[in-house]
Every structure is written in C-alpha cells, then in structure tokens.
Amino acid sequence: MEQTNYGPGILAFLVIAAIGLALFFLIKSMNRQIAKIQTPDDRHENGTRTNGGDK
C-alpha cells in the first residue's frame, strides 16, 4: 500500500490557525483590560489648578 505523506501544508495550516486563535483571545482579553482602566479627569469642579499651574 502507498503511504500518504502530509507535507508542511497541513502542519503549517494548523500552526497558523493556532496562532490566529491565540491572537483572537489575546486581543479580546486586552480590550477587556483596557476597558477597566479609568482615566483621570483633567477638569476640576472649582476651576483651579493644583499641579503648580497659573494662579
């Protein structure tokens, strides 16, 4: 019987698919983490600067 030899085509496809899947989940996780970040508000309610700006 003749042996079927799978070349680098199927192996390369599986590696690229695994990298793509990992990238998808990493980006999804990164977006969740970035959404949790609270940026400081530059505006002050009384209009004064407390960081040494103009008085």
C-alpha positions as CSV (number, residue, x, y, z in Angstrom):
1,M,0.0,0.0,0.0
2,E,1.0,3.5,-0.6
3,Q,1.7,5.7,2.4
4,T,0.0,9.1,2.4
5,N,2.6,11.8,3.2
6,Y,1.3,15.0,4.6
7,G,3.7,17.8,3.8
8,P,4.2,21.0,5.6
9,G,1.0,22.3,4.1
10,I,-1.3,20.7,6.8
11,L,1.2,21.3,9.6
12,A,1.7,24.9,8.6
13,F,-2.1,25.4,8.4
14,L,-2.5,24.1,11.9
15,V,0.3,26.2,13.3
16,I,-1.1,29.4,11.7
17,A,-4.7,28.5,12.8
18,A,-3.5,28.1,16.4
19,I,-1.6,31.4,16.3
20,G,-4.6,33.1,14.9
21,L,-6.9,31.6,17.6
22,A,-4.5,32.6,20.3
23,L,-4.2,36.2,18.9
24,F,-8.0,36.4,18.8
25,F,-8.3,35.6,22.5
26,L,-5.4,37.8,23.5
27,I,-6.9,40.8,21.7
28,K,-10.3,40.1,23.3
29,S,-8.7,39.9,26.8
30,M,-6.7,43.1,26.1
31,N,-9.8,45.0,25.2
32,R,-11.5,43.9,28.4
33,Q,-8.5,45.1,30.4
34,I,-8.3,48.4,28.6
35,A,-12.0,49.0,29.3
36,K,-11.3,48.6,33.0
37,I,-8.8,51.5,33.1
38,Q,-10.2,54.7,34.5
39,T,-8.5,57.8,33.1
40,P,-8.0,60.8,35.5
41,D,-10.3,63.7,34.9
42,D,-8.4,66.8,33.9
43,R,-11.2,69.1,34.8
44,H,-11.6,70.3,38.3
45,E,-15.0,71.4,39.6
46,N,-13.8,74.7,41.1
47,G,-11.7,75.6,38.1
48,T,-8.4,75.9,40.0
49,R,-5.2,74.0,39.2
50,T,-3.4,72.1,41.9
51,N,-0.4,71.0,39.9
52,G,1.5,74.2,40.0
53,G,-0.1,75.9,37.1
54,D,-1.1,79.5,36.8
55,K,-2.9,81.0,39.8
